[in-house]
Amino acid sequence: MNPIKDSIHDYITLGPVASELIDTPAMQRLRHVKQLSTVRLVYPSANHTRFEHSLGVYHLARTALSHLDVDEETAALVRAAALVHDVGHGPYGHQTEELIERRTGKDHDDIAWLLTDPERELCQTLESHDLDPVRVAALVAGEDGIGELVSGELDVDRMDYLIRDAHHTGVPYGTIDHGRLVRALRLEGGRLVLGEGNVATAESLLVARSLMNGVVYRHHVSRIAGAMLERACERYLDRTETGIEQFRRMPDHELLVELSAEVPELGRRIERRQLYKRAVWAEPGDVPRGTMDAGHEEERTAEREIADHAGVDPTEVIVDIPDRPGLKESGTNVVVDGVVQQLEDASELVSGLRATERARWRLGVYCPEEHASAVGEAATAVLGLKPGTGNR
């Protein structure tokens, strides 16, 4: 097969297995799932897809494996896992992930149901090349040590999406030295580590992720649109006969058409970018203890209470409580003076970046602009926020 021209890695050459895998329906579907879902409502050029990202992850995995002491059978399994790692994503990627997990009990990385079904072309293709679909699924989940290359603190998934997202948004903060990163990887005691002299290399990945979090991934407009999308999807599944299995195989465009028809109060707003506004945008110090740990049901209960207090339709209030901020990459293993350490123990930057992530955390309450004042006052009372919190 001829090399594929890529916007990030220039030319990507596929092996025989990869060439067949990309032609399966599950992989081709990723051409119609955007990598950054609602972020493209903020950055118009961020229209890249999970298909091209998957090619990039495959390329980086292949490069890394050429520098690792791994037998060819294992390398073939890892290359396949890198290519298919995103086939479990639902429409709009991470924006529907929690909804799908609540209704199926499966995370998007749990793709054994797709890979091991003998009726599916993914399974047939893997088995035709003597690749065990069960082992490939385990590698996608980050298991077997070397699986950390696909899903772990040092995974090539993260390396590709940072540089790809930075390129397509026009935001330079995700730029990292991925060439050095993949060449500095080592296997030590069954763990994936960065070799001696690469603390700064690991820190660069951490800094890039933190900066992209603040400027791109958690931009307040994308968060509002994402929260609206999730509520719209819940109502869509409750109002129609569409099952969760059919839902999670939809491409982005099909879902948007369905939402505009079946949940017009939100679907049409998303389609036309007529988004809700912030009635509350609260910092960590403004919220009562334990609020960060509120779950899905607590959010929905709060929405109903706020709407009742403000005298607005309950469907017009959205409470958005993000998970506690964290830096998964701080657990990266690095070799320092011949000893494997976690980055958080070897770098003074980690504590500062953790403090930054915590300071950026915000609780959001969203509604139509005409109700923002009333909803803001009601949310402050219902959620027990500090007086005057409002929309900072």
N, C-alpha and C positions, 0 to 999 in steps of 0.2 A: 504493500500500500504506500502511496505517496505520503510524504510528511505533511502534517497539518499545520498551517500557519496560525500562530497564536499571538494575541496582542501583548502578552507578557513574556512568554518564553521563546518567542520567535518561531522556530520549527519544532514540532513534537512528532517523533517517530513512534508509531505503534507496532508492537509485536503482533504475531498471528492471533493470539488469544484476544488481545485488546481490539483488534480490527473486527473480530466477530462480535464481541460483546457490545461495542458501540452501536451496532445495527439492531440490537434487540429493542422491542417496544418500550421496556422499562427505562433504558438509557435514552432513547430518542425523546421520551416524554420530558426529560430534563431540559430539553431545548425550550420548553414552554413553561418552565418554572424559574422565575427571576431569582438571582442570587440575593439581592437586597430588598426584595418585597416592597414594603412601604417606604423605604429610604429613598426610592426613586421619586417620591413626591416632594422630596427636599432637593435632591441632586438629579436633575433631569437626564444626565448622561449615564446614570447608573442603571443601565438596562441589560447588563450582562447576565448570563444564565448559569444554572447549576451544571449544565452540560459542559460548557467551556471550563468552568472551575474543576470539574471532574477530570478533564483532560490534563489540566495543570497539576493536580494532585498526583495523577499517574506519572507524569513526567518527573516531578520532584522525587517521588518514591523510587522510580527507576534509577535516577541519579544517585540517591542515597545508598541504594542497595549495591551499586557498583563499588562503593567504598566500605562496605560492611562485610564481615566474614560470615556469609550466609550461604547455605547450599542452594543449588539451582531450583530444587523442588519448592523449598520455602520461599525463595525469591519470586517464583511464578505465582504462588498463592498471594503474596503480599501485593504484587503488581495488580492482580485482579481485584483484590480488596480495595486498593486505592482508587481504582477506576469506578467501581460500583458503589462506593461508600455512601453516596447521597440518594440512592434509588428509593429509600424509604421515606423521603420527605413528602409531605402533603403539599397542596397548593399554597403558595405564598410562604413556603419554607417554615422558618421558625415561628411565624406569626400564627400558624394553626397547630403548632406542635403540642402545646399543652392541652388544647381541646381534644386532639386525637388521642393523646396519652390517657386522658381522663376516661374516654369512652372505649378504648381498646386495651388499656394496660400496657401498651408497647411504646417504647421510645423510638425515635426515628433511626437510631443506630441499631435497633433490633430488626435486622432484615432477613433473619433465617426463614421467615414465612414466604419471602419472595424468592430466595435463592434455592430453597430445598424442594419447592413444588415441582414435581416432574413434568407438569403440564406447561410450565413457563419456560420461555426460551433462554432465560438467564441460566437456569439449572441445566438445561440441555447443552448449552454451549460449554459451561464449565466441565461437565462430565465428559463431553466429547474430547476434551483435552486432558482428561485424567486429573482434574482438579476437584477436590472434595468441597462441595458447596457448604457443608457444615463448618469446615475449617476456615473457609473464606469469610463466612458470617462471624465467626469468632474473632478473626483478625479485625474486621470492621468495628467490633465492639471493644477493641483494644486489648484483647487477651493474648496469651502465649508469648509475652515478653516483646517479641518483635512487632506485635500488634500495636504497640505504643507509637510506632512510626505512622500509623494510620489514624489512631485515636489516642492521644496522650498529651502530656505537657509539651513535648517536642514534635508534635505531629506535623506532617507535610500539608495536611488540610489547613491548619492555621497559617502556615507560611504562605500558601497560595492565596487564601482569601484576603489576607492583609494587603499584600502587594496588588492584587487584582482589584480589590475594592478601592484602594487608594488611587489607582490609575483611572478607574472609571468614574469616580466621584470628582476627581481633580483635587482631592485632599492629599497632600504629600506625606502626612504623618505615618502612614502605614508602610512606608518604604523601609525594607530591611535587607540585610546582606544574606539573602537566602542561599546564594552560592556557597558561602562559607559555612552556613548552618548545616546544610546537607552533607558537606564534606567533612565536617568536624564531628559527626555523630559516631558513636562507638557502642558496642555491646559489652557491658561489664557485669558479670554475674547474672546474666539473663535480663538485665535492665538496659534501657536505652539512655545513654549519657552523652554529654558534650565533652570532648577530649580536653586535655590540659591546655590552659591558656585561653579559655573561651568564656570566662565569666562576663566580660563586656559583650560578647556575642549574644549570650542568653539575656542580658539586661536589655539589649536593643529590642528583642522580641517583646519583652515585658512593657517597655516604654511605648512601643508602637501600638500594642493592643490597648493600653490605657488611653493614649491620645485618640485613637479611633473610636473607642467607647464614647468619649466625651463629645467628639465633633460629629461622628457619623452614626454609630449603631444606636445610641441613646438620645439622639436629637429629639427635642420635644414634639416636633411636628410628626415625625415618624412614630413616636410612641402613641400619640393621639390617634393617628390613622390605624395603627396596629391594634389598639384597644377597640376601636370601632369595628374593625374587621372581625376580631374574635367574637364580639357580641353579635354581629350580623350572622356569622357562621352558626353560632348556637341557635339563634332563632330560625335560621334556615333549616337546620336538622330537625328542630322541633315542629316546624310548620309543614314540612314536606315528607314524602315517603322515602327520600333519599337516605340510604343506609351509610353508616360510617365507613364501610369498606369501599363503597363507590365514591364517597366524598374524598377520601384520602388519596385516590388515584386521579382526581381531577387535575388538569392543568390550570394555571392562573386565569387565563382568559375565560374559560368555561365557568369557573366559579364566579367571576365578577358579573358575567351575564346573568347567572342564576340569582345572585344576590340582588342585582338591580331589579329583577322581576318579582322575586318572592319576598325580599326584605327591603323595599324601596326607601324606607325611612333612613336607612344607613347605606345600603348598596349604592344608591344613586349619588349620595353625598361623596362616597369614596371615589366613584367613577369620575365625578366632576370636580374633585378636590374641594368640596365645600365642607370643610372639616369643623368639628367641634372646637371650642376654645377652652383655655385653661381657666377654670373657676378657682382652683387651688393648685399651688405648686409649692409643696411644703418640704423644708429641709429636715434632716434627721433630728435636730434639736427641737423641732416644732411639734413632733408627734409623740404620743404616749408610749411608754415602754411596752414592747411586745407587738407594736403595730407592724414592724417589718416582717413578722412571722405570720401575718394574716393570710389565709388561704382563699380559694375560689369562693366558697360559700360565704365567708365573712365579707368579701368584696360585694357580692350580690345583695346581701342583707343591708349593708351600708348604703348601697345605691337606692334601695327602696325607701329606707328611712330618710335619706337626704331629700329625695324627690317629694316625699310626703310633707316633710318640714318646709320645703321651699314652695310647695303648691304647684309642682310641674309634673308632667307625665313621667312615670318611672322609666320609660324606655329612653328618656332624654338625659339621663345621668349615668356617667361611667366613672367608677372608682378604679384607679390603676395603682396598685401597690407592688413595686418590683421586689424581687428576691433580695436578700442581703447582698451587698457588694462583696466581691471576692476577686482574687487573682489566681486562677488555676495554674498559670505559668510559674508562679513562685515555687512550685514543687519540682521544677525542672532539676534533673540531676546533672551536676557538673563535676569534673575532676579538678581538684585543687591540691597541689603538692602531693600528687599521687593518691589522694583519697577522694572517694565519691561523696559529695555533699549535695544537699538541696540548696537551690539558689538563694532561698530566704536566709540561710545560714552563712552564705558566702558573700552576700551583697548588701550594702547599706542602703541601696536604692529601694529595696522591697518595702520597707516600713513606710517610707515616704509615699510611695505609689499606693499602698493600701489606704493611707490616710486620705489621699486624693480621691480614690474611688468612693470612700465613705462620704466625703464632703459633697460629691456630685449626686449622691442618691436623692431622689425626689419622689414624694407621693403626689400623684396627680388626680384631680377631679375635673372631668370634662363635660361640657354641655353646649347646646346652641348658644351663640354669643348673646342673644337677647336675655338669656336667663343667668348669665354668668354671675352677676352681683348677688341675686337671691340664692343661687346654688352655693356660691362661695360662703355666704354667711351660714347657711344650713349645714354645710359640710364641716365648718369650723366647730359648730355646736355638737353635731352628731359624732364626729371622730375625735372630739376632745383635743383639738389642736390649740396651740397658743393663740390667744386673741390677736387679731391683726395679721395673721399668717397670710391669707389672701393669695394672690397670684404674683409671686416675686420674680 
